[in-house]
Amino acid sequence: MVEMRDESRFASAATLTALEFPAFLNVVAAGSATDAGRRALLDLRPATDRASLDQDLRRAREVEQLLEKGALVEAFEEPVLPVLERLERDPANLAGAELAPIRYLLRASAGISEQVRSADPSCPELDAWLTELPDLSDLARGIERTLDERGSVREEASPRLATAAKRARRLRQGLYRRLEDLARRHSEHMAEETIPLHEGRLLLLLRSGSKGRMPGLVHGRSATAKSLYFEPLEAVEPNNELQEALAEQEEERRRIFKALVDEIYSARKDLVAHVEVLAEVDLRQAAVRWGQRIDCRLMPVGEGRALRLVGARHPLLEPRLADDRLAT
């Protein structure tokens, strides 16, 4: 199969619609693991070029062989195509969590390449195809080293960030202990024992009637208006130091994240090449699995012979696909 076009020498778009070819593709695409594979499947048209058809058949046979040992492409938790479009259009406003599909993509590419390299017997078609892929292993390692699974910048992403994070923790813990001690010593003035974070500062909850009984600053009332957000005088300077440490930590996080996004942006065309291979492998995986469900076989392409169909029927009439068709 080759990429979809409105018309082909084999059949017009109107003919294919009448034959329910799009509906058939939709059923097969239900087995795709990625949005890229699904799009590639839905964009198919019958092939008209013998050379490309033979090559597709060889690749499909190799995918079929590899699937005997397990999936080549695992299902992505999130779509990969939108983040590539966003990367091209608005990279400056990407969030860390949005980069997760790129991480999945590079993991999937590495996994496919490893399975192909270790295949026995070998898979020359897929191997030659994957060998042409741009090497993004450094980028993959950079993403893994910089971001955790939630897309947040890891504390150990740079020595400066690690130092700032350690200092912020030390200051926060010291301030908590100081405020806990104050709350115990002045429990008669406390509305609650908790130490809330209000507008970035660690405070106490003071009874409204205790205002002026302790030296410090009032930062507003609670939602119930029965207590005050109160900063004891001796907590003001530690809170300021904590704010400075947190600001330094956030500044370094932003610098690291921007550098990573810049690196990903520079590699965007190479990432597209990886997506294209992922989509094609996912396409063939879904097609092979679909065929296995209803006992289909990959057949060689004949040369100069008539094709006789005995007991042929439309694939969508296959009883084992009834539930799939209802779901699409």
Phi, psi and chi 1 to 4 in degrees:
 res  aa     phi    psi   chi1   chi2   chi3   chi4
   1 MET       -  151.3  -65.4 -115.0  177.0      -
   2 VAL  -127.3  175.4  -66.0      -      -      -
   3 GLU   -61.1  144.0 -171.8  175.3  -35.3      -
   4 MET   -66.4  140.0  175.6  180.0  -83.3      -
   5 ARG  -135.6  160.5  -67.7 -180.0  174.6   80.7
   6 ASP   -62.7  -36.1  -69.9  -21.9      -      -
   7 GLU  -132.3  153.5  -58.1  -73.4  -24.1      -
   8 SER  -145.5  165.5   76.5      -      -      -
   9 ARG   -68.1  -17.2  -71.8 -176.9  -73.6  110.9
  10 PHE   -81.9  -47.2 -179.1   84.4      -      -
  11 ALA  -161.8  145.6      -      -      -      -
  12 SER   -76.7  165.6   67.3      -      -      -
  13 ALA   -60.8  -38.1      -      -      -      -
  14 ALA   -64.0  -40.6      -      -      -      -
  15 THR   -64.0  -43.8  -61.4      -      -      -
  16 LEU   -65.4  -36.7  -68.2  174.4      -      -
  17 THR   -64.7  -42.7  -60.7      -      -      -
  18 ALA   -62.5  -33.0      -      -      -      -
  19 LEU   -82.3    1.4  -69.2  171.4      -      -
  20 GLU    61.9   32.3  -65.0 -170.0   89.9      -
  21 PHE   -62.6  -42.1 -171.9   66.4      -      -
  22 PRO   -60.3  -38.7  -25.3   36.1      -      -
  23 ALA   -65.4  -37.9      -      -      -      -
  24 PHE   -62.7  -46.0  164.4   67.5      -      -
  25 LEU   -61.4  -36.0  -68.4  178.4      -      -
  26 ASN   -63.8  -37.6 -149.0   32.8      -      -
  27 VAL   -65.6  -45.2  168.8      -      -      -
  28 VAL   -65.3  -39.9 -179.6      -      -      -
  29 ALA   -65.6  -18.5      -      -      -      -
  30 ALA   -62.1  -21.0      -      -      -      -
  31 GLY   -93.3    6.4      -      -      -      -
  32 SER   -74.7  152.3   55.8      -      -      -
  33 ALA   -95.1  -16.9      -      -      -      -
  34 THR  -135.5  159.2   68.8      -      -      -
  35 ASP   -66.4  -31.3   60.7  -39.2      -      -
  36 ALA   -67.1  -41.7      -      -      -      -
  37 GLY   -65.6  -39.5      -      -      -      -
  38 ARG   -63.2  -44.5  177.4  176.9  177.1   80.4
  39 ARG   -62.2  -42.5  178.8 -178.7  -70.0 -175.7
  40 ALA   -61.6  -39.2      -      -      -      -
  41 LEU   -65.7  -45.2 -103.9  164.3      -      -
  42 LEU   -68.8  -17.7  -64.5  178.4      -      -
  43 ASP   -92.7    6.6  -77.1  -10.4      -      -
  44 LEU   -74.1  151.7  -73.7  177.6      -      -
  45 ARG  -137.6  154.8  -87.7  -68.0 -169.4  -95.5
  46 PRO   -56.2  138.0  -26.0   36.0      -      -
  47 ALA   -73.4  147.6      -      -      -      -
  48 THR  -122.6   -3.9   58.0      -      -      -
  49 ASP  -107.7  121.4  176.3   72.1      -      -
  50 ARG   -62.7  -42.1  174.8   59.8 -174.1  -93.9
  51 ALA   -63.1  -45.3      -      -      -      -
  52 SER   -68.2  -34.3   64.4      -      -      -
  53 LEU   -65.4  -43.8 -176.1   58.4      -      -
  54 ASP   -62.1  -41.5  -73.7  -19.1      -      -
  55 GLN   -65.5  -42.8 -176.5 -178.4   63.7      -
  56 ASP   -60.0  -39.7  -78.2  -10.4      -      -
  57 LEU   -65.6  -42.1 -176.9   60.6      -      -
  58 ARG   -63.8  -42.5  -69.1 -166.8  -61.6  -88.6
  59 ARG   -65.0  -40.1  -71.7  176.2  177.2  175.3
  60 ALA   -63.4  -39.6      -      -      -      -
  61 ARG   -64.4  -38.6  -70.9 -166.7 -176.6  -76.1
  62 GLU   -68.6  -38.8  -69.2  178.8   -1.7      -
  63 VAL   -63.0  -42.5  167.4      -      -      -
  64 GLU   -58.9  -41.5 -176.2  178.3   44.2      -
  65 GLN   -63.4  -46.3  169.2 -162.9  -38.2      -
  66 LEU   -67.8  -30.9  -67.5  169.6      -      -
  67 LEU   -67.4  -14.8  -75.8  175.6      -      -
  68 GLU   -64.0  -23.2  -66.5  176.1    2.1      -
  69 LYS  -102.1    0.7  -65.1 -175.5  177.4 -179.9
  70 GLY   131.0  173.8      -      -      -      -
  71 ALA   -63.6  140.6      -      -      -      -
  72 LEU   -83.1  -36.5  -84.7  167.0      -      -
  73 VAL  -126.3  117.1 -176.3      -      -      -
  74 GLU   -82.5  154.9  -61.3  -71.3   -9.0      -
  75 ALA   -63.1  131.6      -      -      -      -
  76 PHE   -77.8  143.4  -82.4   28.9      -      -
  77 GLU   -74.8  -26.9  -64.2  177.9   20.8      -
  78 GLU  -138.1  152.9  -60.7  172.7   40.8      -
  79 PRO   -68.9  146.8   24.7  -33.8      -      -
  80 VAL   -97.1  -27.4   68.4      -      -      -
  81 LEU   -64.4  -42.4  -64.7  177.1      -      -
  82 PRO   -60.5  -37.4  -26.0   35.8      -      -
  83 VAL   -70.4  -31.8   70.8      -      -      -
  84 LEU   -68.9  -37.9  -70.3 -179.3      -      -
  85 GLU   -66.0  -41.3  -66.7  166.6    1.5      -
  86 ARG   -66.5  -38.2  179.2   87.2 -176.0  -83.8
  87 LEU   -60.9  -37.5 -177.7   65.0      -      -
  88 GLU   -74.0  -35.5 -173.3   67.4   41.4      -
  89 ARG   -92.1  -40.3 -173.8  178.6   68.1 -107.6
  90 ASP  -148.5   61.5 -171.5   24.1      -      -
  91 PRO   -65.2  -28.5   24.3  -33.9      -      -
  92 ALA   -65.6  -24.4      -      -      -      -
  93 ASN  -106.3   15.4  -68.1  -47.0      -      -
  94 LEU   -70.0  141.3  -82.2  169.4      -      -
  95 ALA  -100.4  159.1      -      -      -      -
  96 GLY   -57.9  -41.3      -      -      -      -
  97 ALA   -63.2  -27.4      -      -      -      -
  98 GLU   -71.1  -16.9  -67.5  179.2  -85.6      -
  99 LEU   -85.4   -3.4  -61.6 -179.7      -      -
 100 ALA   -55.4  -43.3      -      -      -      -
 101 PRO   -60.8  -30.7  -25.8   36.2      -      -
 102 ILE   -67.6  -37.4  -66.8  179.0      -      -
 103 ARG   -62.3  -45.2  168.9 -177.7  -93.7  152.8
 104 TYR   -60.6  -41.5  -54.7  151.4      -      -
 105 LEU   -59.6  -49.3  166.4   65.0      -      -
 106 LEU   -69.9  -34.1  -64.1  178.0      -      -
 107 ARG   -64.9  -43.2  -74.7  176.9 -178.9  173.6
 108 ALA   -64.0  -43.8      -      -      -      -
 109 SER   -59.1  -44.5  -67.7      -      -      -
 110 ALA   -65.1  -39.4      -      -      -      -
 111 GLY   -65.7  -43.0      -      -      -      -
 112 ILE   -62.9  -45.8  -67.3  168.3      -      -
 113 SER   -60.5  -40.8  -64.5      -      -      -
 114 GLU   -65.3  -42.9  177.3   58.3   31.1      -
 115 GLN   -64.1  -39.6  -69.2 -178.1   71.5      -
 116 VAL   -68.2  -42.8  170.3      -      -      -
 117 ARG   -63.8  -35.0  -79.9 -164.5  -59.8  -92.2
 118 SER   -93.9    6.0   60.0      -      -      -
 119 ALA   -66.4  141.7      -      -      -      -
 120 ASP  -141.2  110.6 -175.3   19.1      -      -
 121 PRO   -68.7  165.8   25.3  -34.2      -      -
 122 SER   -68.3  163.3   63.7      -      -      -
 123 CYS  -121.9   79.2  -62.0      -      -      -
 124 PRO   -60.8  -37.0   19.9  -31.3      -      -
 125 GLU   -63.5  -50.8  -83.4  -69.1  -23.0      -
 126 LEU   -67.4  -37.5  -66.8  177.4      -      -
 127 ASP   -62.6  -45.1 -172.1   49.4      -      -
 128 ALA   -64.1  -38.0      -      -      -      -
 129 TRP   -65.3  -47.7 -165.5   19.8      -      -
 130 LEU   -71.5  -28.6  -68.3  167.8      -      -
 131 THR   -62.4  -27.8  -60.6      -      -      -
 132 GLU   -78.6  -10.4  -63.2  175.3    0.1      -
 133 LEU   -67.5  139.5  -93.4 -178.4      -      -
 134 PRO   -61.4  142.6  -19.2   30.4      -      -
 135 ASP   -79.8  112.3 -177.9    5.8      -      -
 136 LEU  -115.2   25.3  -66.5 -179.8      -      -
 137 SER   -64.2  -36.8   55.5      -      -      -
 138 ASP   -65.3  -41.0  -74.7  -14.5      -      -
 139 LEU   -64.2  -42.7  177.4   61.3      -      -
 140 ALA   -59.8  -44.7      -      -      -      -
 141 ARG   -65.1  -37.2  -76.7 -169.3  -68.3  -90.5
 142 GLY   -63.4  -41.8      -      -      -      -
 143 ILE   -65.0  -46.4  -67.4  173.3      -      -
 144 GLU   -62.7  -38.0  -61.3  -69.6   -9.1      -
 145 ARG   -73.5  -29.4 -176.0  174.0   57.3 -110.7
 146 THR   -93.1  -39.5  -57.1      -      -      -
 147 LEU  -112.6  143.2  -58.3  179.2      -      -
 148 ASP   -85.7 -176.6   62.3   20.9      -      -
 149 GLU   -65.8  -21.0  -68.9  -63.1  -33.9      -
 150 ARG   -87.6   -5.7  -64.3  171.3  -59.9  173.2
 151 GLY    91.3    8.0      -      -      -      -
 152 SER   -86.2  148.5  -59.9      -      -      -
 153 VAL   -69.1  128.0  176.0      -      -      -
 154 ARG   -67.7  145.3  -60.8 -179.7 -172.1  -86.2
 155 GLU   -60.9  -33.1  -76.1 -173.5    2.5      -
 156 GLU   -86.3   12.1   60.7  -86.8   20.9      -
 157 ALA   -65.2  -24.5      -      -      -      -
 158 SER  -153.6  153.1   79.5      -      -      -
 159 PRO   -59.3  -39.1  -24.9   34.6      -      -
 160 ARG   -63.6  -42.0 -178.0 -176.3  174.8 -166.5
 161 LEU   -66.6  -41.3 -179.4   57.4      -      -
 162 ALA   -61.2  -41.1      -      -      -      -
 163 THR   -66.7  -44.7  -60.1      -      -      -
 164 ALA   -63.6  -40.6      -      -      -      -
 165 ALA   -66.2  -40.8      -      -      -      -
 166 LYS   -64.0  -42.6 -176.1  177.8  179.2  179.7
 167 ARG   -64.2  -41.9  177.4  170.1  176.4 -109.9
 168 ALA   -63.0  -40.9      -      -      -      -
 169 ARG   -63.3  -43.3  -81.2 -164.3  -57.6  -86.9
 170 ARG   -62.5  -45.0  175.4  175.0   54.4   78.2
 171 LEU   -66.2  -40.1  -69.7  170.3      -      -
 172 ARG   -64.7  -45.6 -174.1 -175.1  -70.0  109.9
 173 GLN   -62.9  -41.0  -69.7  166.5   -0.6      -
 174 GLY   -64.3  -40.3      -      -      -      -
 175 LEU   -68.6  -38.9 -175.6   52.4      -      -
 176 TYR   -58.2  -47.3  -99.4  115.8      -      -
 177 ARG   -61.8  -41.0  -73.4 -166.6  -64.6  -91.2
 178 ARG   -64.8  -43.9 -178.8  173.0  -64.8 -169.3
 179 LEU   -69.3  -37.5  -69.8  171.9      -      -
 180 GLU   -61.0  -41.3  -74.4  172.5  -17.7      -
 181 ASP   -64.3  -42.8  179.9   61.3      -      -
 182 LEU   -63.3  -41.2  -78.4  167.7      -      -
 183 ALA   -63.6  -38.4      -      -      -      -
 184 ARG   -68.3  -42.9  -78.9 -166.8  -60.0  -90.8
 185 ARG   -71.0  -23.3  -72.8 -167.6  -76.6  113.8
 186 HIS  -123.6   40.4  -59.3  -80.5      -      -
 187 SER   -58.4  -28.5   58.1      -      -      -
 188 GLU   -66.5  -19.3   70.0  -82.7   11.2      -
 189 HIS  -100.0   -4.9  -62.2  -52.4      -      -
 190 MET   -87.5  133.3  -62.6  -61.5  108.2      -
 191 ALA   -79.4  -33.9      -      -      -      -
 192 GLU  -145.3  161.9  -65.0 -179.3   24.2      -
 193 GLU   -86.4  -11.2  -65.1 -179.6   -2.2      -
 194 THR   -69.9  157.7   56.3      -      -      -
 195 ILE  -118.0   92.3  -60.1  173.9      -      -
 196 PRO   -76.5  156.2   29.8  -34.8      -      -
 197 LEU   -98.9  113.9 -178.6   67.6      -      -
 198 HIS  -126.0  119.2  179.7   70.4      -      -
 199 GLU    53.2   38.7  -63.7  179.0  -11.4      -
 200 GLY    82.9    4.8      -      -      -      -
 201 ARG  -122.8  143.0  -58.4  178.7   78.7   83.5
 202 LEU   -82.9  124.4  -69.4  172.9      -      -
 203 LEU  -132.0  178.4  -52.8  173.9      -      -
 204 LEU  -112.4  159.4  -64.9  175.6      -      -
 205 LEU  -103.3  107.0  -78.6  171.9      -      -
 206 LEU   -96.1  141.8 -168.1   71.4      -      -
 207 ARG   -62.1  141.3  -64.4  179.1 -171.5  -86.0
 208 SER   -57.0  -37.3  -66.2      -      -      -
 209 GLY   -74.3   -8.0      -      -      -      -
 210 SER   -98.7    7.3  -66.5      -      -      -
 211 LYS   -58.9  131.4 -176.1  178.0  179.6 -179.1
 212 GLY    89.3   -6.1      -      -      -      -
 213 ARG   -83.2  -17.3  -57.5  -70.5 -178.9   87.8
 214 MET  -131.9  142.9  -67.0  176.2   64.2      -
 215 PRO   -72.8  130.8   25.0  -32.5      -      -
 216 GLY   162.4 -169.2      -      -      -      -
 217 LEU  -116.9  137.8  -54.4  172.3      -      -
 218 VAL   -95.1  129.7  172.8      -      -      -
 219 HIS  -110.2   18.7  -70.5  -91.2      -      -
 220 GLY   122.6  175.0      -      -      -      -
 221 ARG   -99.9  155.6  -67.3 -175.9  175.7  -86.4
 222 SER   -73.5  173.8   66.6      -      -      -
 223 ALA   -62.1  -31.7      -      -      -      -
 224 THR   -84.6  -10.7   61.6      -      -      -
 225 ALA    67.0    9.1      -      -      -      -
 226 LYS   -93.5   -7.4  -65.8 -179.3  179.9  179.4
 227 SER  -142.3  163.9   56.5      -      -      -
 228 LEU  -118.9  141.8  -54.9  170.2      -      -
 229 TYR   -78.0  114.6  -72.1  109.2      -      -
 230 PHE  -124.8  131.9  179.0   71.6      -      -
 231 GLU  -111.6  106.0 -175.2  175.5   22.1      -
 232 PRO   -57.7  148.5  -21.4   33.2      -      -
 233 LEU   -56.3  -38.8 -162.8   58.7      -      -
 234 GLU   -75.6   -4.9   60.2 -171.6  -85.3      -
 235 ALA   -99.7   -7.1      -      -      -      -
 236 VAL   -64.3  -51.0  172.2      -      -      -
 237 GLU   -66.4  -43.9 -173.0   56.1   33.0      -
 238 PRO   -59.3  -36.6  -26.7   35.5      -      -
 239 ASN   -65.5  -38.8 -106.9  -37.0      -      -
 240 ASN   -63.5  -42.6  -71.0  -18.7      -      -
 241 GLU   -63.4  -40.4  -69.3 -179.2    9.7      -
 242 LEU   -62.7  -42.0  177.5   58.4      -      -
 243 GLN   -60.2  -41.2  -69.3  -61.6  -56.0      -
 244 GLU   -63.9  -43.5  -69.7  173.5    4.4      -
 245 ALA   -64.7  -42.3      -      -      -      -
 246 LEU   -66.5  -37.3  -68.3  173.4      -      -
 247 ALA   -65.3  -41.9      -      -      -      -
 248 GLU   -64.0  -40.8 -178.8 -176.9   -5.5      -
 249 GLN   -62.8  -44.4 -174.7  178.1   -7.3      -
 250 GLU   -68.0  -38.8 -177.4   58.9   25.0      -
 251 GLU   -61.0  -42.0  179.5 -174.4   -1.9      -
 252 GLU   -69.5  -38.1  179.7   64.6    0.6      -
 253 ARG   -59.3  -45.7  -85.1 -156.4 -179.1  102.4
 254 ARG   -63.7  -41.1  -71.4  177.9  178.7  173.5
 255 ARG   -61.1  -45.9 -175.2 -164.5   68.4   76.8
 256 ILE   -64.2  -44.4  -68.3  169.1      -      -
 257 PHE   -65.3  -42.0 -175.7   71.3      -      -
 258 LYS   -61.9  -41.8 -177.9 -178.9 -177.8  -56.6
 259 ALA   -62.0  -38.7      -      -      -      -
 260 LEU   -67.7  -45.2  177.7   63.5      -      -
 261 VAL   -61.2  -40.2  171.6      -      -      -
 262 ASP   -60.8  -40.0  -71.9  -14.0      -      -
 263 GLU   -66.6  -42.1 -173.4  178.1   -2.8      -
 264 ILE   -65.5  -41.2  -67.5  171.8      -      -
 265 TYR   -61.6  -41.5  179.6   78.4      -      -
 266 SER   -63.3  -26.5  -63.1      -      -      -
 267 ALA   -98.3   13.1      -      -      -      -
 268 ARG   -61.0  -37.3   64.3 -166.6 -175.5  -79.4
 269 LYS   -69.2  -36.6  -68.3 -178.2  179.6  177.6
 270 ASP   -67.7  -35.2  -68.8  -18.0      -      -
 271 LEU   -64.5  -37.1  -74.0  168.1      -      -
 272 VAL   -61.8  -40.0  169.2      -      -      -
 273 ALA   -62.2  -39.3      -      -      -      -
 274 HIS   -66.6  -39.3  -81.4 -109.3      -      -
 275 VAL   -63.9  -40.2  169.2      -      -      -
 276 GLU   -62.4  -42.1  -71.1  172.6   -8.7      -
 277 VAL   -67.7  -44.0  169.0      -      -      -
 278 LEU   -56.4  -45.3  173.2   76.1      -      -
 279 ALA   -61.9  -42.9      -      -      -      -
 280 GLU   -68.5  -39.5  -68.0  -64.4  -36.6      -
 281 VAL   -67.6  -42.6  172.6      -      -      -
 282 ASP   -61.8  -41.7 -172.3   17.9      -      -
 283 LEU   -56.1  -50.4  178.9  158.8      -      -
 284 ARG   -68.4  -35.8  -74.5  164.2  178.0   79.3
 285 GLN   -61.8  -45.9  175.1  176.6  -84.7      -
 286 ALA   -64.2  -40.4      -      -      -      -
 287 ALA   -67.1  -43.7      -      -      -      -
 288 VAL   -64.1  -44.1  167.5      -      -      -
 289 ARG   -64.4  -38.7  -76.9  177.8  166.4  174.4
 290 TRP   -60.9  -45.6  174.4   84.0      -      -
 291 GLY   -62.6  -38.7      -      -      -      -
 292 GLN   -65.8  -31.3  -70.6  172.3  -18.5      -
 293 ARG   -63.5  -33.8  -75.3 -178.4   56.2 -159.7
 294 ILE  -117.2   26.8   56.7  172.6      -      -
 295 ASP    60.6   38.2  -59.8  -36.3      -      -
 296 CYS   -84.1  160.4  -71.5      -      -      -
 297 ARG  -131.1  145.9  -61.5  -69.2 -178.7  -90.1
 298 LEU   -77.1  123.3  -72.8  166.3      -      -
 299 MET  -110.3  144.5  -60.6  -61.7  -67.0      -
 300 PRO   -68.2  154.4   25.1  -33.9      -      -
 301 VAL   -86.4  125.4 -179.7      -      -      -
 302 GLY   -75.5  167.5      -      -      -      -
 303 GLU  -131.0  113.8 -174.2   76.7   49.0      -
 304 GLY    69.0   26.2      -      -      -      -
 305 ARG  -125.2  152.0  -65.6 -176.6  179.7 -179.3
 306 ALA   -75.7  150.2      -      -      -      -
 307 LEU  -104.0  121.2  178.5   64.7      -      -
 308 ARG  -109.4  122.0 -176.2 -179.7  176.1 -147.3
 309 LEU  -101.0  120.0  -58.7  175.7      -      -
 310 VAL  -110.8  121.6  179.6      -      -      -
 311 GLY    66.4   26.6      -      -      -      -
 312 ALA   -71.0  149.4      -      -      -      -
 313 ARG  -149.7  161.0   63.0 -174.7 -178.7  -83.1
 314 HIS   -64.8  135.0 -163.0  -66.1      -      -
 315 PRO   -55.9  -32.5  -22.9   31.6      -      -
 316 LEU   -72.2  -10.0  -64.6 -179.0      -      -
 317 LEU   -86.9   -5.1  -62.7  178.4      -      -
 318 GLU   -63.0  120.0  166.5   58.8   50.1      -
 319 PRO   -56.3  -33.0  -24.1   33.6      -      -
 320 ARG   -71.4   -8.6  -75.4  170.4  -73.8 -172.2
 321 LEU  -103.8    6.0  -63.3  178.1      -      -
 322 ALA   -58.1  -46.1      -      -      -      -
 323 ASP   -66.0  -37.1  -69.0  -18.5      -      -
 324 ASP   -64.3  -41.3  -70.4  -12.4      -      -
 325 ARG   -68.1  -36.5 -174.1  169.0 -173.6 -175.5
 326 LEU   -66.1  -30.3  -70.7  173.3      -      -
 327 ALA   -80.6  -16.0      -      -      -      -
 328 THR   -94.7      -   57.1      -      -      -
